[in-house]
Amino acid sequence: MGTPDTDMYAEARAALVAEMAAAGALDDPAWRAAFAEVPRHLFVPYFFVNGPAGHERLWGEDRDPRRRERWLRGVYSDTPLATRMRGGELISSSSQPSLMAGMLDQLRVRDGHAVLEIGAGTGYNAALLSHRLGDELVTTVDLEPEITESARGHLAAAGHHPAVVTGDGALGCPARAPFDGIIATCALPSVPRAWIAQCRPGARILAPLATGLIALDVRDAAHAEGRFLHTPAYFVPLRGAVGEGPPRHVGGLPRRALENDLFRFMLALTAGGLDPHEALTLWHREQRPARERFGVTITEDGEWAWLDDPRGPYAWPLPGRGAGA
């Protein structure tokens, strides 16, 4: 029989899993078991919310029971949580659990697969991977020593000990390669070539790019191709990556278009390769294409995004190369 606190955590976790399952986010029994058994509160001892006086910190050891309750409700809600701030800027977060579940499912791992995670964050995603695959097959990398140290502690508290590496995620982790899957939890300007070179043929790379999620299938050490998922995705940028972001100057474009999530995705994806006004014309001509009509191809000759067909008329070089390209 558990203590009141452990029972409270277990009930909150079960409620979150039930909510995610009802929404269709946990169809795979293995991932449902992982979310049901890995305690998110151990990975988010505190988080930040916007308050009238700026960022307010909620944490599980607060003396005020009402604030502790707010912390617990936040931890076990299907929402992203800001976990680390620096100078008022968000540098690390715990992603929305249902988005994490969708990404993990799309990674298509099987027993025996080795996975590299780019962006250690709190360590929660690495714990879910470790629950599914075993500690020895999971590697997570982050550039910030304080983030990897914290993630390592959270993972140990939850009983998991995957490889936690401090380093430039854009360079992958050659010492632990080859991998059957790479999953990034930080936004990229382009897909680093180093990742592809560290994958086995048939591996899957899933990464946030231009407010979308690109799912690449790796053919060999120099070739990968795939389409975007329909899901929007907004992540903290990969630190150390080099490349342009979405175009800054979009004067003259109608507000209705600029407020449209799919058009902003297209603007970000074609930045540096297509004038924003030309992008708007194409967007209307192609009946406001959804994310899944776009894709990315990487070969020895280059890396480009495309609409509908990688060898069709609509293709653009990606905004820039990540480190390790």
C-alpha positions as semicolon CSV with decimal commas, in nm:
position;residue;x (nm);y (nm);z (nm)
1;M;0,000;0,000;0,000
2;G;0,142;0,337;-0,103
3;T;0,175;0,656;0,094
4;P;-0,078;0,936;0,032
5;D;0,180;1,118;-0,182
6;T;0,268;0,817;-0,401
7;D;-0,101;0,732;-0,440
8;M;-0,170;1,091;-0,545
9;Y;0,108;1,081;-0,806
10;A;-0,009;0,743;-0,937
11;E;-0,369;0,863;-0,969
12;A;-0,263;1,178;-1,152
13;R;-0,043;0,977;-1,388
14;A;-0,320;0,726;-1,456
15;A;-0,561;1,010;-1,536
16;L;-0,315;1,160;-1,785
17;V;-0,259;0,823;-1,955
18;A;-0,636;0,767;-1,977
19;E;-0,681;1,112;-2,131
20;M;-0,406;1,049;-2,387
21;A;-0,541;0,703;-2,471
22;A;-0,893;0,839;-2,520
23;A;-0,751;1,092;-2,766
24;G;-0,581;0,812;-2,963
25;A;-0,225;0,905;-2,860
26;L;-0,134;0,569;-2,701
27;D;-0,247;0,296;-2,938
28;D;0,079;0,103;-2,895
29;P;0,059;-0,099;-2,570
30;A;0,436;-0,070;-2,516
31;W;0,426;0,310;-2,517
32;R;0,111;0,313;-2,306
33;A;0,293;0,103;-2,046
34;A;0,590;0,340;-2,056
35;F;0,377;0,649;-1,993
36;A;0,183;0,462;-1,723
37;E;0,494;0,353;-1,535
38;V;0,748;0,636;-1,579
39;P;0,674;0,907;-1,318
40;R;0,687;1,246;-1,493
41;H;0,699;1,435;-1,161
42;L;1,050;1,303;-1,094
43;F;1,166;1,478;-1,411
44;V;0,985;1,806;-1,352
45;P;1,050;1,900;-0,988
46;Y;0,963;2,256;-1,087
47;F;0,849;2,451;-1,392
48;F;0,773;2,810;-1,487
49;V;0,442;2,973;-1,576
50;N;0,369;3,326;-1,687
51;G;0,245;3,541;-1,401
52;P;0,162;3,909;-1,346
53;A;0,517;3,972;-1,224
54;G;0,689;3,768;-1,496
55;H;0,781;3,402;-1,479
56;E;0,650;3,226;-1,169
57;R;0,810;2,903;-1,049
58;L;0,591;2,619;-0,928
59;W;0,764;2,332;-0,750
60;G;0,678;2,018;-0,564
61;E;0,843;2,119;-0,236
62;D;0,655;2,446;-0,193
63;R;0,520;2,499;0,158
64;D;0,193;2,633;0,019
65;P;-0,036;2,333;-0,048
66;R;-0,228;2,527;-0,314
67;R;0,090;2,593;-0,509
68;R;0,197;2,231;-0,472
69;E;-0,140;2,127;-0,612
70;R;-0,092;2,363;-0,908
71;W;0,249;2,206;-0,965
72;L;0,107;1,853;-0,960
73;R;-0,181;1,943;-1,192
74;G;0,069;2,098;-1,434
75;V;0,307;1,803;-1,426
76;Y;0,031;1,558;-1,511
77;S;-0,148;1,771;-1,768
78;D;-0,110;1,716;-2,140
79;T;0,083;2,040;-2,189
80;P;0,445;2,144;-2,248
81;L;0,625;2,284;-1,944
82;A;0,902;2,546;-1,930
83;T;1,170;2,388;-1,711
84;R;1,478;2,606;-1,754
85;M;1,508;2,981;-1,812
86;R;1,816;3,197;-1,865
87;G;1,790;3,575;-1,882
88;G;1,418;3,547;-1,944
89;E;1,476;3,309;-2,237
90;L;1,349;2,951;-2,246
91;I;1,639;2,711;-2,297
92;S;1,480;2,379;-2,200
93;S;1,133;2,235;-2,162
94;S;0,935;1,918;-2,107
95;S;0,732;1,856;-2,422
96;Q;0,359;1,793;-2,437
97;P;0,313;1,423;-2,347
98;S;0,074;1,346;-2,635
99;L;0,320;1,500;-2,883
100;M;0,599;1,292;-2,728
101;A;0,385;0,980;-2,763
102;G;0,316;1,055;-3,129
103;M;0,683;1,112;-3,202
104;L;0,791;0,795;-3,023
105;D;0,530;0,596;-3,213
106;Q;0,645;0,740;-3,545
107;L;1,005;0,644;-3,464
108;R;0,890;0,283;-3,523
109;V;1,135;0,120;-3,286
110;R;1,145;-0,253;-3,223
111;D;1,312;-0,466;-2,958
112;G;1,688;-0,446;-2,996
113;H;1,690;-0,106;-3,166
114;A;1,947;0,152;-3,057
115;V;1,818;0,509;-3,039
116;L;1,990;0,847;-3,012
117;E;1,796;1,138;-2,863
118;I;1,911;1,492;-2,946
119;G;1,821;1,728;-2,662
120;A;1,822;1,563;-2,320
121;G;1,582;1,812;-2,160
122;T;1,459;1,679;-1,829
123;G;1,545;1,318;-1,916
124;Y;1,178;1,214;-1,933
125;N;1,184;1,118;-2,301
126;A;1,502;0,915;-2,248
127;A;1,329;0,737;-1,959
128;L;1,036;0,644;-2,182
129;L;1,279;0,511;-2,444
130;S;1,471;0,319;-2,176
131;H;1,148;0,165;-2,047
132;R;1,070;0,043;-2,400
133;L;1,418;-0,060;-2,520
134;G;1,641;-0,095;-2,215
135;D;1,899;0,149;-2,081
136;E;2,188;0,006;-2,280
137;L;2,025;0,091;-2,615
138;V;1,944;0,456;-2,539
139;T;2,174;0,758;-2,574
140;T;2,073;1,118;-2,507
141;V;2,290;1,420;-2,590
142;D;2,278;1,785;-2,488
143;L;2,519;2,075;-2,525
144;E;2,461;2,217;-2,174
145;P;2,645;2,037;-1,889
146;E;2,389;2,155;-1,634
147;I;2,109;2,001;-1,843
148;T;2,281;1,665;-1,883
149;E;2,376;1,657;-1,514
150;S;2,016;1,730;-1,414
151;A;1,875;1,476;-1,663
152;R;2,116;1,210;-1,535
153;G;1,997;1,270;-1,179
154;H;1,630;1,256;-1,276
155;L;1,685;0,933;-1,469
156;A;1,867;0,771;-1,178
157;A;1,585;0,869;-0,941
158;A;1,344;0,690;-1,175
159;G;1,568;0,382;-1,193
160;H;1,708;0,435;-1,545
161;H;2,070;0,469;-1,654
162;P;2,097;0,528;-2,030
163;A;2,405;0,699;-2,174
164;V;2,377;1,074;-2,106
165;V;2,637;1,263;-2,310
166;T;2,737;1,629;-2,295
167;G;2,820;1,745;-2,646
168;D;2,701;1,912;-2,964
169;G;2,389;1,725;-3,068
170;A;2,434;1,833;-3,429
171;L;2,741;1,607;-3,438
172;G;2,543;1,309;-3,313
173;C;2,731;1,060;-3,096
174;P;2,975;0,859;-3,309
175;A;3,108;0,668;-3,009
176;R;2,765;0,507;-2,958
177;A;2,676;0,458;-3,327
178;P;2,529;0,297;-3,528
179;F;2,169;0,382;-3,449
180;D;1,836;0,243;-3,566
181;G;1,659;0,567;-3,481
182;I;1,737;0,929;-3,404
183;I;1,480;1,154;-3,240
184;A;1,534;1,525;-3,187
185;T;1,343;1,729;-2,930
186;C;1,480;2,065;-3,048
187;A;1,406;2,265;-3,362
188;L;1,654;2,248;-3,652
189;P;1,736;2,467;-3,953
190;S;1,831;2,151;-4,147
191;V;1,917;1,788;-4,079
192;P;2,286;1,736;-3,993
193;R;2,465;1,494;-4,224
194;A;2,642;1,342;-3,923
195;W;2,315;1,189;-3,808
196;I;2,261;1,006;-4,135
197;A;2,617;0,877;-4,138
198;Q;2,565;0,732;-3,788
199;C;2,249;0,543;-3,884
200;R;2,208;0,188;-4,005
201;P;2,034;0,147;-4,344
202;G;1,660;0,147;-4,280
203;A;1,690;0,369;-3,973
204;R;1,436;0,640;-3,899
205;I;1,512;1,003;-3,814
206;L;1,238;1,215;-3,659
207;A;1,308;1,583;-3,605
208;P;1,130;1,921;-3,569
209;L;1,193;2,136;-3,876
210;A;1,014;2,459;-3,975
211;T;0,733;2,408;-3,716
212;G;0,672;2,056;-3,850
213;L;0,803;1,704;-3,785
214;I;1,006;1,547;-4,063
215;A;1,023;1,166;-4,069
216;L;1,323;1,055;-4,273
217;D;1,399;0,700;-4,380
218;V;1,773;0,640;-4,414
219;R;1,888;0,450;-4,723
220;D;2,260;0,457;-4,651
221;A;2,525;0,679;-4,491
222;A;2,464;0,963;-4,738
223;H;2,098;0,935;-4,842
224;A;1,768;0,990;-4,660
225;E;1,421;1,100;-4,762
226;G;1,079;1,141;-4,608
227;R;0,768;1,350;-4,557
228;F;0,644;1,572;-4,281
229;L;0,383;1,445;-4,039
230;H;0,059;1,640;-4,018
231;T;0,141;1,744;-3,661
232;P;0,258;2,101;-3,586
233;A;0,565;2,115;-3,362
234;Y;0,723;2,408;-3,180
235;F;1,046;2,332;-2,996
236;V;1,338;2,519;-2,843
237;P;1,606;2,561;-3,118
238;L;1,908;2,333;-3,128
239;R;2,191;2,524;-2,962
240;G;2,502;2,539;-3,178
241;A;2,316;2,489;-3,508
242;V;2,394;2,725;-3,793
243;G;2,127;2,842;-4,032
244;E;1,856;3,092;-4,101
245;G;1,520;3,089;-3,932
246;P;1,190;3,196;-4,083
247;P;1,213;3,510;-4,298
248;R;1,208;3,826;-4,090
249;H;1,085;4,066;-4,356
250;V;0,742;3,974;-4,483
251;G;0,605;4,322;-4,548
252;G;0,308;4,344;-4,780
253;L;0,176;3,995;-4,708
254;P;-0,187;3,980;-4,594
255;R;-0,240;3,936;-4,221
256;R;-0,478;3,647;-4,279
257;A;-0,198;3,450;-4,446
258;L;0,060;3,541;-4,182
259;E;-0,176;3,422;-3,910
260;N;-0,226;3,086;-4,083
261;D;-0,018;2,811;-3,921
262;L;0,029;2,618;-4,246
263;F;0,146;2,924;-4,438
264;R;0,394;3,012;-4,163
265;F;0,523;2,655;-4,188
266;M;0,575;2,697;-4,562
267;L;0,747;3,034;-4,509
268;A;0,990;2,879;-4,263
269;L;1,057;2,576;-4,483
270;T;1,126;2,782;-4,796
271;A;1,321;3,066;-4,627
272;G;1,621;3,160;-4,836
273;G;1,495;2,954;-5,130
274;L;1,168;3,123;-5,220
275;D;1,058;3,485;-5,195
276;P;0,775;3,519;-4,937
277;H;0,541;3,668;-5,199
278;E;0,616;3,383;-5,437
279;A;0,551;3,144;-5,151
280;L;0,208;3,299;-5,099
281;T;0,125;3,267;-5,470
282;L;0,228;2,901;-5,469
283;W;0,039;2,835;-5,148
284;H;-0,285;2,963;-5,303
285;R;-0,220;2,787;-5,635
286;E;-0,173;2,454;-5,457
287;Q;-0,489;2,493;-5,245
288;R;-0,312;2,571;-4,916
289;P;-0,111;2,248;-4,890
290;A;-0,093;2,074;-4,554
291;R;0,236;1,973;-4,392
292;E;0,222;1,613;-4,510
293;R;0,245;1,720;-4,875
294;F;0,597;1,850;-4,808
295;G;0,912;1,645;-4,769
296;V;1,291;1,654;-4,747
297;T;1,558;1,474;-4,948
298;I;1,925;1,446;-4,850
299;T;2,187;1,315;-5,091
300;E;2,560;1,353;-5,146
301;D;2,479;1,652;-5,367
302;G;2,260;1,851;-5,132
303;E;1,963;1,881;-4,900
304;W;1,633;2,022;-5,014
305;A;1,265;2,049;-4,927
306;W;0,991;1,982;-5,179
307;L;0,617;1,985;-5,236
308;D;0,449;1,659;-5,342
309;D;0,741;1,510;-5,538
310;P;1,116;1,525;-5,458
311;R;1,185;1,538;-5,831
312;G;0,897;1,770;-5,911
313;P;0,897;2,140;-6,003
314;Y;0,866;2,273;-5,646
315;A;1,188;2,222;-5,453
316;W;1,405;2,451;-5,240
317;P;1,739;2,419;-5,063
318;L;1,695;2,407;-4,690
319;P;1,762;2,736;-4,506
320;G;2,105;2,633;-4,383
321;R;2,327;2,349;-4,268
322;G;2,334;2,235;-3,910
323;A;2,675;2,180;-3,753
324;G;2,825;1,852;-3,861
325;A;2,684;1,882;-4,212
